[in-house]
Amino acid sequence: MSSTNTPFWRAVFSESDGTPSFSRVATGLIVAFAMGWVTALVRMNHQLPDFGGLVLLIGALYGVNKFSGAIGTRPEASGFGTRGGDRSDDRPRG
C-alpha cells in the first residue's frame, strides 16, 4: 500500500474528529469475513445464501455506533442545560 492511500484508510476507520472507531473497524472485519464465507458457500452450494442475518449484524454495529455517539456527547457541548440551548420550554413567545 502506498503512502498516499494511508490517510484515506485511516479516515475510513476513524470518526470525523480522527479518533479510531471500533464499530467501523469491526464492521470492516465482519464484511471481509462475510465476503469469504459467502464465496465459500456459493462455491459449495452453487447458489446465494440468505443475507438477512448478515445485514442485521452489520446494521446492529452501525446502530451501536450511532447510539453510543448520541449518548457519549457532553450536555454542555450540545447546548442543553445552558440558558440559550435549554429546549425544555418550546412554547412560542409573543
Buried (B, 14 or more C-beta within 10 A) or exposed (E): EEEEEEEEEEEEBBEEEEEEBEBBBBBBEBBEEBEEEBEEEEEEEEEEEEEEEBEEBBEEBEEEBEEEEEEEEEEEEEEEEEEEEEEEEEEEEE
